[in-house]
Amino acid sequence: MKNSARLKQAMHYISQNKFNVDNKYRLKFHLMGECGWINDPNGFIFYNDWYHCFFQYNPFEPFWGPTYWGHAVSKDLVKWDYLPIALAPDKEYDKSGCFSGSAIEKDGKLYLMYTGHVEDCAGSYYQTQCIAYSEDGISFEKYFKNPVINTSDIPEQASKNDFRDPKAFKKGDFYYAVIASQSKEGKGQVLLYKSSDLLKWEYVNTIIRNNNIVEENIWECPDLFEFGEKDILLFSAQQKEGKKVIKSETFYCVGKMNFKSGLFHIDYCEKLDWGKYFYAPHTTVDKKGRRLMIAWMDNWNCPFPTQEGHNWAGALILPRELYLRNNKLFMKPVDEIKKYRKEEIHVERVLSDESMYLNCESECMEIESDLFFITDAKVEINIFSGVLTNNSVKILYDSFSKKLKFIINDLVFNNESQEIDLHPIDNKVNIRFLLDKSSIELFINEGEKVLTNRIYPLEKYNTLSISSKGTCKVNLKKWNLNV
């Protein structure tokens, strides 16, 4: 395939600018762009013995712009190698951006299904679905009959403008794609399309509508997959005032998909991640049979301090393994991160109205703590710099109120807090978190609830403290992560 002028220009720019980034908040074990801006992960797939992850990419500046598809590969989901940009907005049907989509293997080839975005100078736009394919998983050619799903293929009750983010998958003899949409009344919904060859598609039905399921009405990035006898539907949702995003979250629905009627029946719906820096998750299955998920580790209504002088913005979460327990979706970091653990510290101690302190002079660490409540207690885990009082992250759990609070003090936030309801299991709360320079991912009770956040320390943390008002037995393990 002959690379287009826009793709060549982007690759040349990256080669000249990828070393001109400020590394102060660059992450060690999370995927970022070499420079510029990234948001949604796309086309997360295990193909030809490599994990591939594509992502929405503007290499030219650390701001959202006309989107390319960046591309990276990994053997272990922790360390990533960059490949050439896979897609550039260089056709009439995608000239304003190659928006989000998915990857699927067919006859040994890797196919990308993505949204072509076209916008005029007045801000009017439309979106269609397109195909690109590759023999080697590196160089991609766009299908000469794109778009494969045009505006004329959108049902009457759906918006002709907001029609994006196809997730393609195979079931039985057919390929299916779920696509985010809005009704003519402006409510979020998900459409289902069907194909025998990935090239010719027909509309099946609107599988789900936002009939008071969630507050937000702009739905994006759907994903539908089987999990045992259940089906899981993921979607991200936004609420806007004008063009400004004021709220954005991600949800999962457990239920059953009827492919004959094209309808999804919901048993249970819940927020997927309780932190503020999580959006647009994307899943795949690897050769081990694991259902893996990756997501954008930022969000539209959050600050991006690295946009100012750092020449990069945006990152993806450490991939997670999903599992279903009691009709709820749990998640944990992929086990591959464990091989990077070094210098283990193990402390077991009963705290009764007292504190203990540990040295933690590392920018990348993992901590797992079991809290056994002998009496009701208020427990605080605090990571901080001993020099600066306004440079800390705190985790507080109150067994009286059954609430967990997460508090950030750093370059961006002053006492920023998030709170969730959390019940102990047999008088125990399990807290595990991974810190990577400017991110913290918090897994509670073996992934029953997860909080994903970005943090921007004023200087390196050097102290870990745990205190208890009341009596609590603490079993804590700490590792530095050398990646």
Buried (B, 14 or more C-beta within 10 A) or exposed (E): EEBBEBBBBBBEBBEEBBEEBEEBBBBBBBBBBBBBBBBBBBBBBBBEEBBBBBBBBBBBBBEBBBBBBBBBBBEBBBBBEBBBBBBBBBBEBBBBBBBBBBBBBEEEBBBBBBBBBBBEEEEEBBBBBBBBBBEEBEBBEBBEEBBBBBEEBBEEEBBBBBBBBBBBBEEEEEBBBBBBBBBEEEBBBBBBBBBEEBBEBEBBBBBBBBEEBBEBBBBBBBBBBBEEEBBBBBBBBBBBEEEEBEBBBBBBBBBEBEBEEBBBEEEEBEBBBBBBBBBBBBBBBBEEEBBBBBBBBBBBBBEBBBBEEBBBBBBBBBBBBBBBEEEBBBBBBBEBBEEBBEEEBEBEEEBEEEEBEBEBEBBBBBBBBBBBBBEBBBBBBBBBBEEBEEBBBBBBBBBEEEBBBBBBBBBBBEEBEBBBEBEBEEBBBBBBBBBBBBBBBBBBBEBBBBBBBBBBBBEEBBBBBBBBBBBBBBBBBBBBBEB
